[in-house]
Amino acid sequence: MNANPSGDWLVALLSLAVAVAVLRLLWRQWRGPQRARGWWLALLLILQPLSAWLLYRSLVPPPLAVRSGTLTVLTAGATRAQLAATTRGEALVALPEAPEPGDAEAVPDLATALRRHPGTARIQVIGDGLEARDRDAVGGIALAFEPAALPTGVTGLWAPSRIAAGDGFGIGGRVNGVDGGSVELIDPSGQRVAAASLSDAGAFALDGTARAAGLATFNLQVFDAEHEPVERLPVPLQVTDPPAPRVLLLGGAPNPELRALRRWIGDAGMPLHAQIAVGAGVQLGDRPLPMTVDGLAEFDLVVLDERVWTGLGDTRRQALLAAVRQGLGLLLRVTGPLPARTRAQLDALGLAADAGTATAALTLPQPEGLDEAGLRARLGGGSEDAPLDLELVAAPPPRLLRRDLRFEGAAAVPLRGPAGSDWMYWKAHGRGRIGVSTLVDSYRLPLSGRGDLHAELWSAAFAALARGTAQPPRVDPGAREGHRVRICGVGEAASVTAPDGSTSTLLPDPAAGPERCAGYWPRFPGWHRLLQDGEAWPFHVRASGEAPGLRAAALREGTLALVGGDASPNAADGIVLVQRRGASWPWWLAWLGSVALLWGLERWRRGLVVAG
């Protein structure tokens, strides 16, 4: 009867009900004290499947081929001038967001408009675009979109919603209608931390750093060519304080690179167990640990160089790789040419590389727009004994060296970070990851006063490889007051607490499957908290009138994704025929009549005779 899964279930349930009813009639016929006359029993047996079929058609009426038509839909941002310059469709409707309905028919949503105009085969949208509630109603109908002009200001913003304390973050975006302008990133204390000029297309990119854990609201300030303010946009960030990864650092010999890395790990607050060989079986640092799977389970990341890797032996190396398969991260620091045996071992792990006999320069780009304020935000204000060196503003970062290690194939993934070229590659191995670093002298960064860049490099590497933690629930970006927000990864008892203290229980949608998504309609702007399994996950909701450029751009992109359709013209007469859900009420009336007749026949005593 129907090819969709819900229709199949309905058919199965109705078929089961008919089978039970028929079996009940036959049982009463042969085992009951009274038996039905032949014609009476036949009529009852016919009415059972007939009633079930009529009920199915009432719930799933057959589609009808209806005559085509064009429905013009006015949305937010639609103007009379835009409508006058457009060829209207046969029907004109205005959604609630349309500013001036005029002579258009006001409708609460697109689905209502399509029900009122069942012959619609083409939808013409004018304005900013369709809301999320209306996009599902489009179905396969051909859609044309004539967007309104985007407002002046920020029309695109790409920023993380959650970062770890001490990590750097990047913000990218697009500004419309501001030629020769610039943007600045202001931290919660009001200090400017980054600035950049707008490109010819209005694009920009900024970098910042979050120092302390908590809920922070940065601000993006847009200026025109005369440095007059155009728009100020909040950029909310949740700065978390995740548990620091437990690091096992193994060195084949003392060297400045290892010393700088060890100091950075300690300054970052990571639990560190270091063992550095100095020759003749002597080691510096902490007590030696057995290289076993159980022993390595106490760590989240193992950092070693090629000397240690070569001296592990097959037994300890296999134990290390077994721990990686269970989630441990492994970072191999290549500081010299790789011997053939080591290359063969990496090749077996999917990291086919050459010997790396030569070195290559690694140039770190200076952050765009870095000035005294930005430098203080990155390095701190200094102290009386060690004041901040303001000459670092104009001085480029020192050039570093890396092993010119070339990986073959697409298995090795380059690390995308602040470096100007690829310096680390990684590959998944079971539930863990194996990375290969080619940096030789990153210690020169802290020696030249740029410890911030040294921290960025190694923080990106550690974050990519360290043992992962449980993923937090996912909240749709761009949550806005009064609009539905999809939250995925929710449990049975998940709830959301609004800024006013009210709590809403989330009900996962069964159709979402394993993603376990639920819908939430925020009524207040500000920080909300998702409560689940004893943990709180904050997320921010923008006010309904905040960031109009972002709102208009989101509506435009969502509607442009629907442009097109599959309605096709009838070859015989040029009429476009589309499939529409048929009317349900005739089938309901027929079903009620059959059920009433069935009820009356079952209670009509003249159809029964005494058995025997």
Secondary structure, 3 states (H helix, E strand, C coil): CCCCHHHHHHHHHHHHHHHHHHHHHHHHHHHCCEEECHHHHHHHHHHHHHHHHHHHHHHCCCCEEEECCEEEEECCCCCHHHHHCCCCCCEEEECCCCCCCCCCEECCCHHHHHHHCCCCCEEEEEECCCCHHHHHHHCCCEEEEEECCCCCEEEEEECCCEEECCCEEEEEEEEECCCCCEEEEECCCCCEEEEEECCCCCEEEEEEECCCCEEEEEEEEEECCCCCEEEEEEEEEEEECCCCCCEEEEECCCCHHHHHHHHHHHHCCCCEEEEEEEECCEEEECCCCCCCHHHHCCCCEEEEEHHHHHHCHHHHHHHHHHHHHCCCEEEEECCCCCCHHHHHHHHHCCCCECCCCCEEEECCCCCCCCCHHHHHHHHCCECCCCECCHHHHCCCCCCEEEECCCECCCCCEECCCCCCCCCEEEEEECCEEEEEECECCCCHHHHCCCHHHHHHHHHHHHHHHCCCCCCCCEECCCCECCCCEEEECCCCCCEEECCCCCEEECCCCHHHHHHCEEEECCCCCEEEEEEECCEEEEEEEECCCCCHHHHHHHHHHHHHCCCECCCEECCCCCCEEEEECCCCHHHHHHHHHHHHHHHHHHCCHHHEEECC
